[in-house]
Amino acid sequence: MTPRPDFIAGNTRLRARLPGLLAPFEYDQLAGLSREQAAERLAASTYRPYLSRDEAGDLRLLDAVGRRLRDLLGGVRGLYGGMADTAVGVLLARHDLQDVLALLRGGRARRPAVERVAAVMAVGAIDRRAAADIAAAPDGATTVLRLVAQRLPDALTARALPGAWERYELNGDPDEFETTVAAAAIDGWTDRLEWVGRAARPILDLVLAECDRANLLAVLRDPVLETPRLLPVGLVPESALLAARRGDPQPVVTARPTWRQALERHVRDGDLARLEWDLDVAVWRQGVRGLRRGDPLGADVPVGYVLAAECEARTVRLLLVGAAPAHDVRDLLVP
């Protein structure tokens, strides 16, 4: 019998950090303020170490939010051991994947190294040192070689990179290239989580929900492409995605009941940006709820903590540019 992963010690430490996240009343205090007033209010909160009166520009404020999120997520590393660490590592590997894609885009476009590094979170397997080395590559091909040499973001994805790059050089299709890389990474995550077993189910549920969300948005964005490039399918099959494209969201709702309101609104208004936000909120709400109602001895706690931190950062960024939909996210912030 496979031993049950031990999440207890890590969960205890994460729960002790929850007061460091913005609480609903703090968000209420921020809602409706000007950018300058919001920055001043944030400087009196747990954001104080990241803000100063000398750094009040919009870009510096947004950078401060990013640095805080990196610290919050980076602080999850090392809290768990054994099989629990393997499972929780997937939560941070989600950012590793985005880091790799950002580095590859920068390499293909031959962007300055400093811009490539700035796009990297570096909270998981890819640290700042590795990111700087990879960002110094002169082009996309060399970026791939450096990632493969360092087996980043993980061995399985690194093995898929050369073949994906070779196809990209032939067809010049960046969507196919990035989807291939992402699918390889996600296949590796699901293998790891299935090896850990039932205790890792909340993390697997999150991965599958994010795949379904990305697939649905990809299909709706391109009403012409007959065979969309999809990530590994979660609960929503391709037939349901294509039905949604034709204006029938019911098959998707059957698979994902919590998405009903978002999809029905999209049928009425066709606002894809609003649908993207609403689906994000649905995924966040489900994950953050685990902090209060999930298994305190299992993976619900790290899922809830990581999503709460990610949600807070995105909300504060929107708030600072005057676009935060307060009514959708207030109840996601953890008291």
N, C-alpha and C positions, 0 to 999 in steps of 0.2 A: 504494500500500500504506500502511495506517495505521501510523504509527510505534509501536514497543513502549513502553509507559509505563516510566519509569525509577523503580524503587522502591529502588535501591541505597543512595543516601545516607540516605534516611529509615529504611530497615531497619537500617542500621548504627547510627544514633542510638538507635533503639528497642531493639535488642539490648543496647546499652550500659546501658540502663535496667532490664533484667531483674533484676539483683541487688537493685533497690529493691523488688521484690515479695516477699511472704512466701514463704519456702521451705518444703518439706514438713516439715523437722525443726522449724521454728518453729511450724507448725500443730500438730504432735504435742505440743509443749510447752504449747500453749494448751488442747488438748482435755481436758475433764474438770475444768478449773479453775472456781472460783466467778467470778462477774462481777467482784468486786473483784480477785481474783488475776489474772484475764485482763487487766483494765485495766492492772494494774501491769506485767505481762509485755509488753503492747503498748507501753507507755511506754518500754520499753527496746529497742524495735525501730525500724523505719523509720516507725512511727506517732508517734514522740516529738514531732515538731513540732506535732502535732494534739491532743496530750493533755497535761494537767497535773494535778497533785494538787488544784488548786483547782476542777477541772472533772471531777468523778468521777460525777456523776449520770447515770442511764441515758440521758436524752434528750441530754445533752451528749456522752456517749460515742458515741451513734449519729450525732449531728451531725458529730463528728470523723471518723467513717468516711466520711460523705458528702462532707466537704470534701476529704479525701485523694483520693477517687475523682474528684472534679471536677478536682483538680490533675493526676492521672495522665492522665485523658482529654483535658483541655484542653491538656496538653503535647504531644499528638499533632498538634494544629493547627500548620501551618506547616512541618512536617518534610518534606513532599512537595511537589513542584511539577508543573505541567502535568497530563497525563492521570492520573498517579498520585494527585495531590491530588484530582481529581474522584472517583476511585474510593474513596479512603480517607475522603473527606467523607461517604460514605453510612454508614460506621460511626458517625460522630458524629450524622448526621441521624436515626438511630434514636432518639437522645435528644432531638433537636429535636421529633420527633413526640410523644414523651411529654410534653415541656414544653408544647407547644401544647394537647394534650388536657387537661393539668392547668390551664392558664390558662383554657381554655374552661369547664371544670367549675367553677372558682372564680368565673368571671364569671356563669354561669347561677345559681349558688347565692348570688351577691353576698357572697362571703366577704371578710374584710378583706384589703387588698392585701398586707400583710406575710405572711399565710398563703399567698397565691398565689405570691409570689416564693420563699418557702421551699420550695415544691414543684418548683421549676425547677432543673435541673442546669446549664444555660447553658454547655455545652461545645462547641457547634457554631455554627450561624448565629444562634441566639438568645443574645445576651449578657445580662449582668445589667442593663445600662441599658435595653435593649429590653424585657426582662421586667418591669422596674419600671414602664415606661410603659404596657404592655399591662395589667398588674395593677391599674393605677389606674382602669381602665374601670368605670363604675358598674353595668354589667349585661352579659349575654351578647351582646346585639346590638352594643353598642359594642366589646366585646372582638373580635368578628369584624371590625368596621370597622377597628380599629387593626391587626390582623394583616394584613388585605388592603392597607392603606395602606403597610405596611412590607414587603409581599411575603414574609411569614414563614409557615411555615418555609422556603418556597421559592415561586417564582412559580407553579408548577403547582398546588400545594396551596392557595395563597392564592386562585387563581381558582375553586377548587371550593368554598370556604367559604360564599359568599353563598347559592348554591343549596342546599347542605346545611342551612344555618341556616333558610332559608325552609321547607324540608320539616319541619324539627324544630318550628318554630312551629306548623305545621299538625297534626302527629301526636303531638308531645310524646314521641317515642321516642329516648332518649339513645343506645341501642345502635346504632340505624340511623345516627344523626348521626355518632357517633365512628367507626363502621366506614367510612362514606363518606369521612370526612376521611383516615383511615388508608390506605384503598385508593388515594386520589389520590396521597398521598405515596409509597406503595410503587411505584405505576406509574411515577412519576417516577424513583425510584431505579433500577428495572430498566432503564428507557430509558438512563440515564446509564451504567450498568454494561455494558450491551450495546454502547453506543457505544465504550467503552474497549476492549472485546474480551476475548479469552481470558485475558489477564493478570489481569482483575478477577474471574475465576470464583470464587475462594474467598469473596469478599464476596457475590456473587450467591447462592452456595450457602447462606451463612448467612441471608440475607434470606428465601430460599424455605423453609428449615427453620423459621425463626421463624414464618412465615405458616402452615405446615402444623401446627405445634404449637398456635398460637392457634386455628386452625380446628377442630382435633380437640377441644380443651378446650371450645370454644364449643358444639359439637354435643353433647358428653357432658353438659354442664351443663344443657341444655334438652332432655329426652327427648320433649317434646310438639311443639315447633315443627317443622313439616314441611320448611320451606325455611329453613335457618339463614342468618343474615347472615354472610357469609364475607369474609375478606381475599382478595387475589389468590391463586389456588391455586398451590402449588409442585409437588411430586411426588405429592401425595396428592389424588386426585380426590374430588369430593363423594360419589360412590357408595361409595368406601372409607370415608369418614367415617361415612356412614349405616350401613354394615355394622358398624363398630365400635360404634355406638350399640346395634345389635341383639345385641351380644355376640360378634361375629365380627371379631377384630382382624387376621385374616390378610391381607386386601387392603392394610391400612395397613403391616403388616410387610413385605409384598412390595415396597412403595414405599420404606419406611424400615427396612431390616433391623436397624439398630442400636437401634431402638425395641422390639424383640421382648420383651426381658426386662421392660421397664416395662409394656408392654401386657398381657403374660401375668399379671403380678402384679395389674394392675388388674382383669382378668377374675376373679381369685380373690377379691380383697378389696374391690373397688369403691371404694377410697380415692382420690378425685379429687385431693385435696391432695398425696398421695404421688405420683400419676401426674404431676402438674404438676412436682414437684421432679425426678422421674426423667427426664422429657423435657428439662428444663433441663440436667441433668447430661450427657445424651447429646449435646446440641447443644454444650455447653461442651467436652466431651472431644474431640469431633471437631475443633473449631476450635483448641483449645490444642495439640493434637497437631501442628498445622502448624508451630508454633514449632520443633519438634525434627525433624520428618520432611518438612515441606513444602519448597517452592521458596524458598531463601534470597534469591532475587532478585525475588520476586513478592509478591503480596498476602497470602500465608499468614502473613507476619510481623505486619503490622498487625492482621489478624483475630485471631491468637493472642494478641497483646499486649492488645488491647482486651477480649477475652473473659476473659483471665486477670485483668485488673484488676477487671472487673465481678464475676467469680466470687469473687475474694478479698473484695470489699466485702460481697457478700451473705452469704458464709460467716461473716465476722467479726461482722456484725450478728446472725446467728442464734446465734453463739457467745455473744455478750454477753447474749442473753436465754435462754441455756441450751437452745437447740434445734438446734444444728449437728449434722448427720449426718456425722460425721468420716469414716466409711468410704467415703462417696460422693465426697468432694471432695479428699481428701489428694493423690491423684495428678494433680489438675488444677493444683495450685499449682506455679509454675515455679521450679525450682532455679537 
